[in-house]
Structure formats: C-alpha cells, structure tokens
C-alpha cells in the first residue's frame, strides 16, 4: 500500500511539473503570495534557501507579496502568475482551488496557529473574555474583516456558535469593535493602544512577549488554524523547488509559535 501511495504522489507531482515554467538560466525568480502573519519564518526560510542555492552557483531572487490570505489570493488572481501561496488557514486556500488558481493536490498543512484573545502586557483593563469585552462599555476590540482575513473568518465562526456575533455587528461603527485588514494589524492596534484587545493569532505574542498577553478564553481554547502551503497553477520550476523546501523545513515555523502538525 505504501508503494502505491508513493507512486501516486510521484504521478501527481509529475503532472504538476508538466505545466510549470523552467528555471531559465543561472538566475531564478520566485514570487510568493503570503499571509503577513507568516512573514518572519518565511523570510528566514528564504534567506536559507538563497544561501544554499548560491553554493550551487544559482542566483535566486525571492519576492514576497504580503497581506491577509484573502487579499494576496486576489492579488495572485489579478497578476495571473505566482510560484507559492501561503495562508494562515485553509479557508482561502480552498477558495483558490475553487477558482482554479491553485493545484488542489498541492495544499499542504505544515502546522497550526492558535486563535487567541490578546491584550496589552499586564492586561491593564482587566479583560477576562470576549464576552466581557462585548458587554463592557469601557473597552474596545479589533477583529479581522471576515471578508478577507482568516483570523476574522475563524473569529466569526466561533462567535456565531457562541451566539455573540450579532453583538459584534451591532458594535461595528460605534468605535467599540474595529474591523481591521489583517491579523497583524489587529495585534498592532493593541500594541499601539488604539484598542484594548484583539482576536488574532498566537504568533504575535511569541514575537512581542513584552507587549502582548493572552487572555485565556474557553471559546478559543481548542481552536487551531492550519498553516497551508500551495502551488499556484503555472508555478515555475524554481517555485516548485521552494515550495518543497518550505515543506521540508517546517521546523522553522515552529520557532515562531506555529504548532507542529501535518495534514
């Protein structure tokens, strides 16, 4: 059975490679569309990759386009080409498959992020939960816009299940709930003191331990978001190589708070 699975995997990759563009000489250009949440590990991986290829006499230029997962997917569609797509949840990756932008069998989960409620270090407002934020008149919260932000999509899903999303929608526009453009922006708003709390990913607390704290909320306790790496249709051979490199060096993500796990 293992041999059959391995053979099928090789066949799928061969089909993918039939339509990819070649390296094209001594210089390789790779265009990556990625969620900004994953910028630190991705840029570390890019540096490692470029240095390794230089030892083989190949000059590699890795360019990133960052934003929310939904935003960069739309940019991939607009530009009509790309080599790697990295999302902080599978929601927009699956939309990419539905739109014919990504190879369905290339979607690879390399770990998981946790959705968390964050506050400024020390929790100066004494916030105890998301429900506490929504019920109090003296605190504000940032949530990613669910139209294009994975953390917002997931937050909406959790809060709908808890019967709290209607309260969120009622408070949008009052200044109590602020819809932001990315999970990164949500965390930044808390650090800058623009809001008192935010629903975002745990990676930002790992990156800013002296500025952010997590408030344990049972609503979010077991909620994980898969980090997904995928190949856009028409990816170059260099892009496929970098895609494999990311998957093969997933431990770099774990240093930044991504939890190990395949899927």
C-alpha positions in Angstrom: 0.0 0.0 0.0 2.8 2.4 0.9 4.4 1.8 -2.5 1.1 2.5 -4.2 0.7 5.8 -2.3 4.2 6.8 -3.1 3.7 6.1 -6.8 0.5 8.1 -6.9 2.2 11.0 -5.1 5.0 10.9 -7.7 2.5 10.8 -10.5 0.6 13.8 -9.2 3.9 15.8 -8.9 4.8 14.8 -12.4 1.5 16.1 -13.7 2.1 19.4 -11.9 5.6 19.7 -13.3 4.4 19.2 -16.9 2.9 22.7 -16.9 5.4 24.7 -14.8 7.9 27.1 -16.3 11.6 26.2 -16.3 14.3 27.8 -14.2 15.6 29.8 -17.2 19.4 30.0 -16.8 21.6 30.9 -13.8 19.0 33.2 -12.1 15.7 32.1 -10.6 12.9 34.5 -9.7 10.3 33.2 -7.3 7.1 35.1 -6.4 5.4 34.2 -3.2 1.9 35.4 -2.1 1.7 35.0 1.7 -0.2 36.0 4.7 1.7 38.6 6.7 1.2 36.5 9.9 3.8 34.1 8.5 6.4 36.8 7.3 9.1 36.1 10.0 9.5 32.3 9.3 9.1 32.7 5.6 11.8 35.3 5.3 14.1 33.2 7.4 13.4 30.3 5.0 14.0 32.5 2.0 17.4 33.6 3.3 18.4 29.9 4.0 17.2 28.9 0.5 19.0 31.7 -1.3 22.3 30.9 0.6 22.1 27.2 -0.2 21.4 27.8 -3.9 24.3 30.3 -4.1 26.6 27.4 -3.1 25.3 25.6 -6.2 26.1 28.6 -8.4 22.4 29.6 -8.8 21.3 33.1 -8.0 17.8 33.2 -6.6 15.5 36.2 -6.0 12.6 35.5 -3.8 9.9 38.3 -3.8 7.0 38.3 -1.3 3.6 39.9 -1.6 2.1 40.2 1.8 -1.3 40.9 3.2 -4.3 38.9 4.5 -4.8 35.5 3.0 -7.8 36.7 1.0 -6.1 39.8 -0.2 -3.0 38.0 -1.5 -5.2 35.4 -3.2 -6.9 38.2 -5.1 -3.5 39.7 -6.0 -2.5 36.3 -7.3 -5.6 36.2 -9.5 -5.0 39.8 -10.7 -1.4 39.2 -11.6 -2.1 35.9 -13.3 1.0 34.2 -12.1 2.8 33.2 -8.9 5.0 30.4 -7.6 3.9 29.8 -4.0 0.9 30.6 -1.9 0.9 30.5 1.9 -2.2 31.0 4.0 -2.8 31.0 7.8 -5.9 28.9 7.4 -7.4 26.6 4.7 -10.4 28.7 4.0 -8.9 31.0 1.4 -6.7 28.2 0.0 -9.8 26.2 -0.8 -11.3 29.3 -2.4 -8.2 29.4 -4.5 -8.7 25.8 -5.6 -12.4 26.5 -6.5 -11.3 29.5 -8.6 -8.7 27.4 -10.4 -5.8 29.4 -9.0 -4.2 26.6 -7.0 -3.4 22.9 -7.7 -5.8 21.0 -5.5 -3.4 18.2 -4.5 -0.6 20.7 -3.6 -2.3 22.0 -0.5 0.0 21.0 2.4 -0.6 21.7 6.1 2.7 22.2 7.9 1.5 23.2 11.3 -1.2 25.1 13.2 -1.8 28.5 14.7 -4.0 29.2 17.7 -6.7 31.9 17.6 -6.3 33.9 20.8 -7.6 37.0 22.6 -4.7 39.4 23.2 -4.4 42.5 25.4 -1.6 44.8 26.3 1.1 43.3 28.5 -0.2 43.2 32.1 -3.8 43.4 31.0 -4.4 47.0 32.3 -8.2 46.8 31.6 -8.6 43.5 33.5 -10.3 41.9 30.5 -11.5 38.3 31.2 -13.1 37.1 27.9 -14.5 38.1 24.6 -18.0 38.3 26.1 -16.6 40.6 28.8 -15.3 42.9 26.1 -18.6 43.0 24.3 -20.6 43.6 27.4 -18.4 46.4 28.9 -18.7 50.0 27.6 -15.1 50.9 28.5 -13.2 48.6 26.3 -12.6 48.2 22.5 -11.6 45.2 20.4 -10.1 44.7 16.9 -11.3 41.8 14.8 -10.1 40.9 11.3 -12.6 41.6 8.5 -14.0 38.2 7.7 -14.3 39.0 4.0 -10.6 38.6 3.5 -8.8 37.9 6.9 -8.5 34.3 8.0 -8.5 35.3 11.7 -11.7 37.2 11.1 -13.3 34.2 9.3 -12.4 32.0 12.2 -13.5 34.5 14.9 -16.8 34.9 13.2 -17.3 31.2 13.1 -16.5 30.9 16.8 -18.6 33.8 17.9 -21.6 32.7 15.8 -21.5 29.4 17.5 -21.4 31.1 20.9 -24.3 33.5 19.9 -22.1 36.6 20.2 -21.6 37.6 16.5 -24.8 39.7 16.5 -23.4 41.8 19.3 -20.2 42.3 17.3 -22.1 43.5 14.3 -24.1 45.9 16.4 -21.0 47.4 17.8 -19.2 47.9 14.5 -19.2 51.6 13.7 -19.6 52.7 17.3 -15.8 52.5 18.0 -16.2 49.6 20.3 -15.5 47.0 17.6 -12.9 47.8 14.9 -12.7 45.7 11.8 -9.1 45.6 10.6 -7.3 44.5 7.4 -5.2 41.6 8.8 -4.3 39.6 11.9 -1.1 41.6 12.0 -3.0 44.9 12.1 -5.2 43.6 14.9 -2.1 42.8 17.1 -0.5 46.2 16.2 -3.7 48.1 17.2 -3.3 46.6 20.7 0.4 47.3 21.0 -0.2 50.9 19.9 -3.0 51.4 22.3 -5.6 52.0 19.6 -7.8 49.2 21.1 -7.8 47.3 24.3 -8.0 43.8 22.9 -7.9 41.8 19.6 -8.7 38.4 18.3 -5.6 37.3 16.4 -3.1 34.5 16.2 -0.7 33.4 18.9 2.4 34.0 16.8 2.2 37.8 17.6 2.5 37.1 21.3 5.6 35.0 20.6 7.1 37.8 18.6 6.1 40.5 21.1 6.2 38.9 24.6 6.9 42.2 26.3 4.0 44.0 24.6 1.1 41.4 24.5 -0.5 38.9 26.8 -3.1 36.2 26.1 -6.4 36.2 27.9 -7.5 32.6 28.3 -11.0 32.3 26.9 -12.7 28.9 26.8 -14.3 29.9 23.5 -10.9 29.8 21.8 -9.2 27.2 23.9 -9.1 24.4 21.3 -9.4 26.4 18.1 -6.5 25.8 15.7 -5.9 27.2 12.2 -3.8 25.1 9.7 -0.9 26.9 8.0 -1.3 25.9 4.3 1.3 26.0 1.6 0.2 25.6 -2.0 1.3 25.8 -5.6 -0.4 28.2 -7.9 -1.2 26.9 -11.4 1.7 27.8 -13.7 4.2 27.9 -11.0 7.8 27.9 -12.2 10.2 25.0 -11.6 12.0 27.2 -9.1 8.7 27.9 -7.3 8.1 24.2 -7.0 11.6 23.7 -5.6 11.0 26.5 -3.0 7.6 25.0 -2.2 9.3 21.7 -1.4 11.9 23.5 0.6 9.3 25.2 2.8 7.6 21.9 3.5 10.9 20.1 4.2 12.0 22.8 6.7 8.7 23.3 8.5 10.5 23.3 11.9 11.5 27.0 11.1 7.8 27.9 11.6 7.7 26.1 15.0 10.3 28.6 16.4 7.7 31.4 15.9 4.8 29.8 17.6 3.3 27.6 14.9 2.5 24.2 16.4 3.8 21.1 14.7 1.4 19.0 12.7 0.8 17.7 9.2 -2.4 17.3 7.2 
